[in-house]
Amino acid sequence: MSDIEKYINNLVSKFKRLTFEEVGICSDTEKLLYLYAYYNYFNADSSKISDIIQGNIYYQNASD
């Protein structure tokens, strides 16, 4: 398992602990974007996980 997979799995576990179970079925691309947002925009603050979910930054059909 690569380091990035460990970070993603750790983040998914945090999401699930906070009752955001749907993250477990997200695509790998979406999980990677959540990871990026978690560390770069929210400074790895677990209390901000609901903000990441509510401000969903990934739209599969988006043109940009």
Distance bins in CASP14 RR format, pairs under 12 A and 6 or more apart:
PFRMAT RR
TARGET T0000
AUTHOR 0000-0000-0000
RMODE 2
METHOD distances of the structure
MODEL  1
1 7 0 0 0 0 0 1 0 0 0 0 0
1 8 0 0 0 0 1 0 0 0 0 0 0
1 9 1 0 0 1 0 0 0 0 0 0 0
1 10 0 0 0 0 0 1 0 0 0 0 0
2 8 0 0 0 0 1 0 0 0 0 0 0
2 9 0 0 0 0 0 1 0 0 0 0 0
3 9 0 0 0 0 0 1 0 0 0 0 0
3 10 0 0 0 0 0 1 0 0 0 0 0
3 35 0 0 0 0 0 1 0 0 0 0 0
4 10 0 0 0 0 0 1 0 0 0 0 0
4 11 0 0 0 0 0 1 0 0 0 0 0
4 28 0 0 0 0 0 1 0 0 0 0 0
4 31 0 0 0 0 1 0 0 0 0 0 0
4 32 1 0 0 1 0 0 0 0 0 0 0
4 35 1 0 0 1 0 0 0 0 0 0 0
4 36 0 0 0 0 0 1 0 0 0 0 0
4 39 0 0 0 0 0 1 0 0 0 0 0
5 11 0 0 0 0 0 1 0 0 0 0 0
5 12 0 0 0 0 0 1 0 0 0 0 0
5 28 0 0 0 0 1 0 0 0 0 0 0
5 31 0 0 0 0 1 0 0 0 0 0 0
5 32 0 0 0 0 0 1 0 0 0 0 0
5 35 0 0 0 0 0 1 0 0 0 0 0
6 12 0 0 0 0 0 1 0 0 0 0 0
6 13 0 0 0 0 0 1 0 0 0 0 0
6 35 0 0 0 0 0 1 0 0 0 0 0
7 13 0 0 0 0 0 1 0 0 0 0 0
7 14 0 0 0 0 0 1 0 0 0 0 0
7 31 0 0 0 0 1 0 0 0 0 0 0
7 32 0 0 0 0 1 0 0 0 0 0 0
7 34 0 0 0 0 0 1 0 0 0 0 0
7 35 1 0 1 0 0 0 0 0 0 0 0
7 36 0 0 0 0 0 1 0 0 0 0 0
7 38 0 0 0 0 1 0 0 0 0 0 0
7 39 0 0 0 0 1 0 0 0 0 0 0
7 44 0 0 0 0 0 1 0 0 0 0 0
8 14 0 0 0 0 0 1 0 0 0 0 0
8 15 0 0 0 0 0 1 0 0 0 0 0
8 23 0 0 0 0 1 0 0 0 0 0 0
8 24 0 0 0 0 0 1 0 0 0 0 0
8 26 0 0 0 0 1 0 0 0 0 0 0
8 27 0 0 0 0 0 1 0 0 0 0 0
8 28 1 0 0 1 0 0 0 0 0 0 0
8 29 0 0 0 0 0 1 0 0 0 0 0
8 30 0 0 0 0 0 1 0 0 0 0 0
8 31 1 0 1 0 0 0 0 0 0 0 0
8 32 1 0 0 1 0 0 0 0 0 0 0
8 33 0 0 0 0 0 1 0 0 0 0 0
8 34 0 0 0 0 1 0 0 0 0 0 0
8 35 1 0 1 0 0 0 0 0 0 0 0
8 36 0 0 0 0 0 1 0 0 0 0 0
8 38 0 0 0 0 0 1 0 0 0 0 0
8 39 0 0 0 0 0 1 0 0 0 0 0
9 15 0 0 0 0 0 1 0 0 0 0 0
9 16 0 0 0 0 0 1 0 0 0 0 0
9 23 0 0 0 0 0 1 0 0 0 0 0
9 24 0 0 0 0 1 0 0 0 0 0 0
9 28 0 0 0 0 0 1 0 0 0 0 0
9 31 0 0 0 0 1 0 0 0 0 0 0
9 35 0 0 0 0 0 1 0 0 0 0 0
10 16 0 0 0 0 0 1 0 0 0 0 0
10 17 0 0 0 0 0 1 0 0 0 0 0
10 31 0 0 0 0 0 1 0 0 0 0 0
10 34 0 0 0 0 0 1 0 0 0 0 0
10 35 0 0 0 0 1 0 0 0 0 0 0
10 38 0 0 0 0 1 0 0 0 0 0 0
10 39 0 0 0 0 0 1 0 0 0 0 0
10 44 0 0 0 0 0 1 0 0 0 0 0
10 46 0 0 0 0 0 1 0 0 0 0 0
11 17 0 0 0 0 0 1 0 0 0 0 0
11 18 0 0 0 0 0 1 0 0 0 0 0
11 20 0 0 0 0 0 1 0 0 0 0 0
11 23 0 0 0 0 1 0 0 0 0 0 0
11 24 0 0 0 0 0 1 0 0 0 0 0
11 26 0 0 0 0 0 1 0 0 0 0 0
11 30 0 0 0 0 0 1 0 0 0 0 0
11 31 1 0 0 1 0 0 0 0 0 0 0
11 32 0 0 0 0 1 0 0 0 0 0 0
11 33 0 0 0 0 0 1 0 0 0 0 0
11 34 1 0 0 1 0 0 0 0 0 0 0
11 35 1 0 1 0 0 0 0 0 0 0 0
11 36 0 0 0 0 0 1 0 0 0 0 0
11 37 0 0 0 0 1 0 0 0 0 0 0
11 38 1 0 1 0 0 0 0 0 0 0 0
11 39 0 0 0 0 1 0 0 0 0 0 0
11 42 0 0 0 0 0 1 0 0 0 0 0
11 44 0 0 0 0 1 0 0 0 0 0 0
11 46 0 0 0 0 1 0 0 0 0 0 0
11 48 0 0 0 0 0 1 0 0 0 0 0
11 49 0 0 0 0 1 0 0 0 0 0 0
11 52 0 0 0 0 1 0 0 0 0 0 0
11 53 0 0 0 0 0 1 0 0 0 0 0
12 18 0 0 0 0 0 1 0 0 0 0 0
12 20 0 0 0 0 1 0 0 0 0 0 0
12 21 0 0 0 0 1 0 0 0 0 0 0
12 22 0 0 0 0 0 1 0 0 0 0 0
12 23 1 0 1 0 0 0 0 0 0 0 0
12 24 1 0 1 0 0 0 0 0 0 0 0
12 25 0 0 0 0 0 1 0 0 0 0 0
12 26 0 0 0 0 1 0 0 0 0 0 0
12 28 0 0 0 0 0 1 0 0 0 0 0
12 30 0 0 0 0 0 1 0 0 0 0 0
12 31 1 0 0 1 0 0 0 0 0 0 0
12 32 0 0 0 0 0 1 0 0 0 0 0
12 34 0 0 0 0 1 0 0 0 0 0 0
12 35 0 0 0 0 1 0 0 0 0 0 0
12 38 0 0 0 0 0 1 0 0 0 0 0
12 49 0 0 0 0 0 1 0 0 0 0 0
13 20 0 0 0 0 0 1 0 0 0 0 0
13 21 0 0 0 0 0 1 0 0 0 0 0
13 23 0 0 0 0 1 0 0 0 0 0 0
13 24 0 0 0 0 1 0 0 0 0 0 0
13 31 0 0 0 0 0 1 0 0 0 0 0
13 46 0 0 0 0 0 1 0 0 0 0 0
13 49 0 0 0 0 0 1 0 0 0 0 0
14 20 0 0 0 0 1 0 0 0 0 0 0
14 23 0 0 0 0 1 0 0 0 0 0 0
14 24 0 0 0 0 0 1 0 0 0 0 0
14 31 0 0 0 0 0 1 0 0 0 0 0
14 34 0 0 0 0 0 1 0 0 0 0 0
14 35 0 0 0 0 0 1 0 0 0 0 0
14 38 0 0 0 0 1 0 0 0 0 0 0
14 42 0 0 0 0 0 1 0 0 0 0 0
14 44 0 0 0 0 1 0 0 0 0 0 0
14 45 0 0 0 0 0 1 0 0 0 0 0
14 46 1 0 1 0 0 0 0 0 0 0 0
14 47 0 0 0 0 0 1 0 0 0 0 0
14 48 0 0 0 0 0 1 0 0 0 0 0
14 49 1 0 0 1 0 0 0 0 0 0 0
14 50 0 0 0 0 0 1 0 0 0 0 0
14 52 0 0 0 0 0 1 0 0 0 0 0
14 53 0 0 0 0 0 1 0 0 0 0 0
15 21 1 0 0 1 0 0 0 0 0 0 0
15 22 0 0 0 0 1 0 0 0 0 0 0
15 23 1 0 1 0 0 0 0 0 0 0 0
15 24 1 0 0 1 0 0 0 0 0 0 0
15 25 0 0 0 0 0 1 0 0 0 0 0
15 26 0 0 0 0 1 0 0 0 0 0 0
15 30 0 0 0 0 0 1 0 0 0 0 0
15 31 0 0 0 0 1 0 0 0 0 0 0
15 34 1 0 0 1 0 0 0 0 0 0 0
15 35 0 0 0 0 0 1 0 0 0 0 0
15 37 0 0 0 0 0 1 0 0 0 0 0
15 38 0 0 0 0 1 0 0 0 0 0 0
15 46 0 0 0 0 1 0 0 0 0 0 0
15 48 0 0 0 0 0 1 0 0 0 0 0
15 49 1 0 0 1 0 0 0 0 0 0 0
15 50 0 0 0 0 1 0 0 0 0 0 0
15 52 0 0 0 0 1 0 0 0 0 0 0
15 53 1 0 0 1 0 0 0 0 0 0 0
16 22 0 0 0 0 1 0 0 0 0 0 0
16 23 1 0 0 1 0 0 0 0 0 0 0
16 24 1 0 0 1 0 0 0 0 0 0 0
16 25 0 0 0 0 0 1 0 0 0 0 0
16 26 0 0 0 0 0 1 0 0 0 0 0
16 49 0 0 0 0 0 1 0 0 0 0 0
16 53 0 0 0 0 0 1 0 0 0 0 0
17 23 0 0 0 0 0 1 0 0 0 0 0
17 46 0 0 0 0 1 0 0 0 0 0 0
17 49 0 0 0 0 1 0 0 0 0 0 0
18 46 1 0 0 1 0 0 0 0 0 0 0
18 47 0 0 0 0 1 0 0 0 0 0 0
18 48 0 0 0 0 0 1 0 0 0 0 0
18 49 1 0 1 0 0 0 0 0 0 0 0
18 50 1 0 0 1 0 0 0 0 0 0 0
18 51 0 0 0 0 0 1 0 0 0 0 0
18 52 0 0 0 0 0 1 0 0 0 0 0
18 53 0 0 0 0 1 0 0 0 0 0 0
19 49 0 0 0 0 0 1 0 0 0 0 0
19 50 0 0 0 0 1 0 0 0 0 0 0
19 53 0 0 0 0 0 1 0 0 0 0 0
20 26 0 0 0 0 0 1 0 0 0 0 0
20 34 0 0 0 0 1 0 0 0 0 0 0
20 46 0 0 0 0 0 1 0 0 0 0 0
20 49 1 0 0 1 0 0 0 0 0 0 0
20 50 1 0 0 1 0 0 0 0 0 0 0
20 51 0 0 0 0 0 1 0 0 0 0 0
20 52 0 0 0 0 1 0 0 0 0 0 0
20 53 1 0 1 0 0 0 0 0 0 0 0
20 54 0 0 0 0 0 1 0 0 0 0 0
20 56 0 0 0 0 0 1 0 0 0 0 0
21 53 0 0 0 0 0 1 0 0 0 0 0
22 30 0 0 0 0 0 1 0 0 0 0 0
22 31 0 0 0 0 0 1 0 0 0 0 0
22 34 0 0 0 0 0 1 0 0 0 0 0
22 53 0 0 0 0 1 0 0 0 0 0 0
22 56 0 0 0 0 0 1 0 0 0 0 0
23 30 0 0 0 0 1 0 0 0 0 0 0
23 31 1 0 0 1 0 0 0 0 0 0 0
23 32 0 0 0 0 0 1 0 0 0 0 0
23 33 0 0 0 0 0 1 0 0 0 0 0
23 34 1 0 0 1 0 0 0 0 0 0 0
23 35 0 0 0 0 0 1 0 0 0 0 0
23 38 0 0 0 0 0 1 0 0 0 0 0
23 49 0 0 0 0 1 0 0 0 0 0 0
23 50 0 0 0 0 0 1 0 0 0 0 0
23 52 0 0 0 0 1 0 0 0 0 0 0
23 53 1 0 0 1 0 0 0 0 0 0 0
23 56 0 0 0 0 0 1 0 0 0 0 0
23 58 0 0 0 0 0 1 0 0 0 0 0
24 30 0 0 0 0 1 0 0 0 0 0 0
24 31 1 0 0 1 0 0 0 0 0 0 0
24 34 0 0 0 0 0 1 0 0 0 0 0
24 53 0 0 0 0 0 1 0 0 0 0 0
25 31 0 0 0 0 0 1 0 0 0 0 0
26 32 0 0 0 0 1 0 0 0 0 0 0
26 33 0 0 0 0 1 0 0 0 0 0 0
26 34 1 0 0 1 0 0 0 0 0 0 0
26 35 0 0 0 0 0 1 0 0 0 0 0
26 52 0 0 0 0 0 1 0 0 0 0 0
26 53 0 0 0 0 0 1 0 0 0 0 0
26 56 0 0 0 0 0 1 0 0 0 0 0
26 57 0 0 0 0 0 1 0 0 0 0 0
26 58 0 0 0 0 1 0 0 0 0 0 0
26 60 0 0 0 0 0 1 0 0 0 0 0
27 33 0 0 0 0 1 0 0 0 0 0 0
27 34 0 0 0 0 0 1 0 0 0 0 0
27 58 0 0 0 0 1 0 0 0 0 0 0
27 59 0 0 0 0 0 1 0 0 0 0 0
27 60 1 0 0 1 0 0 0 0 0 0 0
28 34 0 0 0 0 0 1 0 0 0 0 0
28 35 0 0 0 0 0 1 0 0 0 0 0
28 58 0 0 0 0 0 1 0 0 0 0 0
29 35 0 0 0 0 0 1 0 0 0 0 0
29 36 0 0 0 0 0 1 0 0 0 0 0
29 57 0 0 0 0 0 1 0 0 0 0 0
29 58 1 0 0 1 0 0 0 0 0 0 0
29 59 0 0 0 0 0 1 0 0 0 0 0
29 60 0 0 0 0 1 0 0 0 0 0 0
29 62 0 0 0 0 0 1 0 0 0 0 0
30 36 0 0 0 0 0 1 0 0 0 0 0
30 37 0 0 0 0 0 1 0 0 0 0 0
30 52 0 0 0 0 0 1 0 0 0 0 0
30 53 0 0 0 0 0 1 0 0 0 0 0
30 56 0 0 0 0 1 0 0 0 0 0 0
30 57 0 0 0 0 1 0 0 0 0 0 0
30 58 1 0 1 0 0 0 0 0 0 0 0
30 59 0 0 0 0 1 0 0 0 0 0 0
30 60 0 0 0 0 1 0 0 0 0 0 0
30 62 0 0 0 0 0 1 0 0 0 0 0
31 37 0 0 0 0 0 1 0 0 0 0 0
31 38 0 0 0 0 0 1 0 0 0 0 0
31 52 0 0 0 0 0 1 0 0 0 0 0
31 57 0 0 0 0 0 1 0 0 0 0 0
31 58 0 0 0 0 1 0 0 0 0 0 0
32 38 0 0 0 0 0 1 0 0 0 0 0
32 39 0 0 0 0 0 1 0 0 0 0 0
32 40 0 0 0 0 0 1 0 0 0 0 0
32 57 0 0 0 0 0 1 0 0 0 0 0
32 58 0 0 0 0 1 0 0 0 0 0 0
33 39 0 0 0 0 0 1 0 0 0 0 0
33 40 0 0 0 0 0 1 0 0 0 0 0
33 41 0 0 0 0 0 1 0 0 0 0 0
33 52 0 0 0 0 1 0 0 0 0 0 0
33 53 0 0 0 0 0 1 0 0 0 0 0
33 55 0 0 0 0 0 1 0 0 0 0 0
33 56 0 0 0 0 1 0 0 0 0 0 0
33 57 1 0 1 0 0 0 0 0 0 0 0
33 58 1 0 1 0 0 0 0 0 0 0 0
33 59 0 0 0 0 0 1 0 0 0 0 0
33 60 0 0 0 0 0 1 0 0 0 0 0
33 62 0 0 0 0 0 1 0 0 0 0 0
34 40 0 0 0 0 0 1 0 0 0 0 0
34 41 0 0 0 0 0 1 0 0 0 0 0
34 42 0 0 0 0 0 1 0 0 0 0 0
34 48 0 0 0 0 0 1 0 0 0 0 0
34 49 0 0 0 0 1 0 0 0 0 0 0
34 51 0 0 0 0 0 1 0 0 0 0 0
34 52 1 0 1 0 0 0 0 0 0 0 0
34 53 0 0 0 0 1 0 0 0 0 0 0
34 55 0 0 0 0 0 1 0 0 0 0 0
34 56 0 0 0 0 1 0 0 0 0 0 0
34 57 1 0 0 1 0 0 0 0 0 0 0
34 58 1 0 0 1 0 0 0 0 0 0 0
35 41 0 0 0 0 0 1 0 0 0 0 0
35 42 0 0 0 0 0 1 0 0 0 0 0
35 44 0 0 0 0 1 0 0 0 0 0 0
35 49 0 0 0 0 0 1 0 0 0 0 0
35 52 0 0 0 0 1 0 0 0 0 0 0
35 57 0 0 0 0 0 1 0 0 0 0 0
35 58 0 0 0 0 0 1 0 0 0 0 0
36 42 0 0 0 0 0 1 0 0 0 0 0
36 44 0 0 0 0 0 1 0 0 0 0 0
36 52 0 0 0 0 0 1 0 0 0 0 0
36 57 0 0 0 0 1 0 0 0 0 0 0
36 58 0 0 0 0 0 1 0 0 0 0 0
37 43 0 0 0 0 0 1 0 0 0 0 0
37 44 0 0 0 0 0 1 0 0 0 0 0
37 45 0 0 0 0 0 1 0 0 0 0 0
37 48 0 0 0 0 1 0 0 0 0 0 0
37 49 0 0 0 0 1 0 0 0 0 0 0
37 51 0 0 0 0 1 0 0 0 0 0 0
37 52 1 0 1 0 0 0 0 0 0 0 0
37 53 0 0 0 0 0 1 0 0 0 0 0
37 54 0 0 0 0 0 1 0 0 0 0 0
37 55 0 0 0 0 1 0 0 0 0 0 0
37 56 0 0 0 0 1 0 0 0 0 0 0
37 57 1 0 1 0 0 0 0 0 0 0 0
37 58 0 0 0 0 1 0 0 0 0 0 0
38 44 1 0 0 1 0 0 0 0 0 0 0
38 45 0 0 0 0 1 0 0 0 0 0 0
38 46 0 0 0 0 1 0 0 0 0 0 0
38 47 0 0 0 0 0 1 0 0 0 0 0
38 48 1 0 0 1 0 0 0 0 0 0 0
38 49 1 0 0 1 0 0 0 0 0 0 0
38 50 0 0 0 0 0 1 0 0 0 0 0
38 51 0 0 0 0 1 0 0 0 0 0 0
38 52 1 0 0 1 0 0 0 0 0 0 0
38 53 0 0 0 0 0 1 0 0 0 0 0
38 57 0 0 0 0 0 1 0 0 0 0 0
39 45 0 0 0 0 1 0 0 0 0 0 0
39 46 0 0 0 0 0 1 0 0 0 0 0
39 48 0 0 0 0 0 1 0 0 0 0 0
39 52 0 0 0 0 0 1 0 0 0 0 0
40 48 0 0 0 0 0 1 0 0 0 0 0
40 52 0 0 0 0 0 1 0 0 0 0 0
40 57 0 0 0 0 0 1 0 0 0 0 0
41 48 0 0 0 0 1 0 0 0 0 0 0
41 49 0 0 0 0 0 1 0 0 0 0 0
41 51 0 0 0 0 1 0 0 0 0 0 0
41 52 0 0 0 0 1 0 0 0 0 0 0
41 55 0 0 0 0 0 1 0 0 0 0 0
41 57 0 0 0 0 1 0 0 0 0 0 0
42 48 1 1 0 0 0 0 0 0 0 0 0
42 49 1 0 0 1 0 0 0 0 0 0 0
42 50 0 0 0 0 0 1 0 0 0 0 0
42 51 1 0 0 1 0 0 0 0 0 0 0
42 52 1 0 0 1 0 0 0 0 0 0 0
42 53 0 0 0 0 0 1 0 0 0 0 0
42 55 0 0 0 0 0 1 0 0 0 0 0
42 57 0 0 0 0 0 1 0 0 0 0 0
43 51 0 0 0 0 0 1 0 0 0 0 0
43 52 0 0 0 0 0 1 0 0 0 0 0
44 52 0 0 0 0 0 1 0 0 0 0 0
45 51 0 0 0 0 1 0 0 0 0 0 0
45 52 0 0 0 0 0 1 0 0 0 0 0
46 52 0 0 0 0 0 1 0 0 0 0 0
48 54 0 0 0 0 0 1 0 0 0 0 0
48 55 0 0 0 0 0 1 0 0 0 0 0
49 55 0 0 0 0 0 1 0 0 0 0 0
50 56 0 0 0 0 0 1 0 0 0 0 0
51 57 0 0 0 0 0 1 0 0 0 0 0
52 58 0 0 0 0 0 1 0 0 0 0 0
56 62 0 0 0 0 0 1 0 0 0 0 0
57 64 0 0 0 0 0 1 0 0 0 0 0
58 64 0 0 0 0 0 1 0 0 0 0 0
END
